[in-house]
C-alpha cells in the first residue's frame, strides 16, 4: 500500500501554479505605474514632499526621490527587518524613528543620517510606531502584545527614550495604532491586534505618566487588522477577513455605531481614506491581493466601486497619498494628487488619483512567451534571521 502524502503534492502543485501565474503577470505588469525596483521589500512607506521613506526587510531605511527613483539616503544600524518609521520635528531639528524585528527603537537625525540613540523598547518585534506631535509622545506596539509610551520632550544623544506608560491588555501582537489628541493632558488611542480585536482607550497624563482607561472594545473583524486610520470621528480598518470597515467613534446615535462593511474578494492589506487627507474628498483606495480598488464613499451605506487596477504581480501592502509638485515651462508650480503603492513584488508604483478613480479598461493579456524580470541584487547585509523570524517573514511574503 502506498504511503505517499498526496496533500503535500497538492500544495506543491498549487504553489507551482501560483508561481507560474505570478511570473506571467510580472512580465505583463513590468511597466505599469512607472515601477521603482527596490533591493528588498517595503514593510512601511511614508511620503514627505517628493520623497518616499521606506522601511525595508533588508534592515535599512531608504529615502528615495519619487521622480527619479534615485536613492538619496540610507540609514543603517538595525540588525533585523525594519517594520515601521515615524517623524518628529522640534526646535528646528528633524528626527526619524524606526522600529525593527531587532526589538529596538532607533532615533536618527534626518539631516545628517546620524544615529542619535537606540532604545530596547520591547521583548519581541516592534511592529508599529505612532507620533502624537502636540503631546511630544511616541507610541510603539509590538509582538510582545504591549503598547508603550515614550517621552519626546527631551531627546539626547546615546540616551534611551524615557518610558512614560504602557498598556498590556492585548492577548495577541499589536499591529496598528491610531490616535487623536484632545488636550495637552488627554487623548484617545485605538490599538488593534492580529486577532482582529480593537480597543479604544482614554489616556490621561498624571505626574508625567500616561494612564489608560478602556472605553470600549470593538470585535466586528474576524481576524487580523492590517491597517487603521482615525479621523473625523471615524475609525477605518483593513483586515485579513476580506473587509474594510468603518465605525463612528463617540457617536450618540446607535445607528452610527454599527460598522459599515466594504467586502473584498480577498484579504485587505492596506487602505487610504482620501476623506481623511487634506483633499477631504469622499473616496477610498484599498489594496487587496495584487489589485488597487477605488470607491466612492459619499454614501457609506452604499459605497460604489469605481474601478479595479491590476497594479502589481504580488500583494499590495502600502498605499500613500503623494501631492506631486512640479514646475512647468511657464514657471508655474503645479500640485497634483497621486497615490504611491508598495508591494511584495519589491516595487513602488505611482498612480494619478484621477486615473485610479476612473481607470481605463485593462489591456488584453499578451500571448508572447513570458520571462519574469530579473530581480534587483540585494544590498550586502550581515543580518541573519532566526528560524522563527524566517517563518514570520515567509508568512508575510506568501500569505495566500
Secondary structure, DSSP 8 states (H G I E B T S, - for coil): -----HHHHHHHHHHHHHHHHHHHHHHHTSSTT--EE-SS-EEEEEEETTEEEEEETTSEEEEEETTT--EEEEEE--SS-EEEEEEEEETTEEEEEEEETTSEEEEEETTT--EEEEEE--SS-EEEEEEEGGGTEEEEEETTS-EEEEE-S---TT---EEEEEE---SS-EEEEEEEEEETTEEEEEEEETTS-EEEEEEEEETTEEEEEEEEEE---SS-EEEEEEETTEEEEEETTSEEEEEESS-S-TGGGS-EEEE-SS-EEEEEEGGGSTT--SEEEEEETTEEEEEE-SSGGG-EEEEEEE--SS-EEEEEEEEEEEE-TTS-EEEEEEEEEEETTSEEEEEEHHHHHT---------S------------------HHHHHHHHHHHT--
